[in-house]
């Protein structure tokens, strides 16, 4: 069974094209439109669940090599319903937290579809 088959039913997403300076991570999330989750969320008008978007940010942070463990999430806001597909993301250190932003495709990256904050595990210093 392939890795993508293992993710089926979980709103499969892939992180792609990630680049990382010390305090900034950018890349793209791909929410697979063929994933069975979208048959139920919602029939005829698929929408990426907010929890899956948060999960994508957490996974990006874990895979980033920044050495920061997520402690808790805070203030995630979803400004529009998000259809499956590819979306650019930004994850940026801001003081004692990490700011998360999911961007509208083709908009010069300034229209945010989702925003939120990851507070690192207390043992990790992000400064």
N, C-alpha and C positions, 0 to 999 in steps of 0.2 A: 504494500500500500504506500502511495507517495505521501510526502509531507502535506501537500495541499489536500489530499483525501482525508488525512487525519484532522484537518481543521474544519471540514464540512460540518454544517449544523451549528457552528459557533460564530457565524457571520464572518467567515474567513477574511482576513486582511493581511496584506503584506506590506512591509516597510521597504521602501526602495530609495535609491539615490541619496542616502543620508551622508551629510558632510558635517564635520564638527570642529570648530575652533574650541578653545578651552571652556568658554562659557555660553556656547550657542550650538544648537543642533537644528539642522533643517533637512528636509527630505520630503518624501511622499508616502502617503498611506493609500493602499489599494483595497477597497472593500468590494469583494468579488460578487458581481451581480448574479452569478450562477449559484451562489450558496443557497441551500434550502431554507435558511432562516427568513429570507425575503418573501417566500411564498406566504408566510403567516404575518409578516411585519412590513407592510400591510398588503393583502391580496389586491393585485392590479395597480398598486402605487407603492412600490417598495421604498422603505425608509430605513436608514442605518440607525440601530438603537443607540441612544446616548451612552449607555454603558459600554458598548463596543468601541466608541470613540475614545472614551476615557481609558479603556483597556489598551488601545493602540498607543496612546501617549505613555502609559506606564511601561509597556513593552519596549518602546523606543528608548526610554530612559535607561531601563535595565541593560539593553544591548549597546548603549552608547559608548561604554568605556569611560564614562565620566567618574565612575566610582561612587555614585550617589544612589542610595536605596530609597525608594518611595516610602514615606511615612504615612501621609494621608492626603486626600484630595480636598479641594476647597473651591467654592464659587464657580463651578462649571456652569456655563450658560450656552444654550443652543439657540442661535438667532433665527435659524431656518430649518425646515426639514431637509435632511441630507440624503439624496439618492445614492445607491451604490455606485462606485466608480473610484477614480483617482483624485486625491486632494493633497495639496502641499501642506506641510505643517512646519511650525517653528516651536522650538523649546528653548527658552532663554533664562539664564540665571538672573535673578533680580533680588539682591540682598539675601535674605534667608529663605528664598523660595524659588521655584521655577515656573515661569509663565508659559502657558500652553496656548497655541493659536492654530486653528484649522482655517485655511484660506479658500476663498471662492476661486475656482479655476478661471484663468484668463482675465483676471482683474488687476494685474500688476501687484498682486499680493497684499492689498490693503483692505479688502472686504473680508472680515472675519465671520465665519459661519459658526464657530464654537470657540470659546475662550475659557480658561480656568487656570488653576494654580495647583502645583504639586508641592507639598511641604515635605522636605526630606526627613528621613529617619533622624531622630534627635542625635544620634552618634555621628552623623555625617555633617561636615561643615561645608557649605556651598560657597562661602565667601572667598 
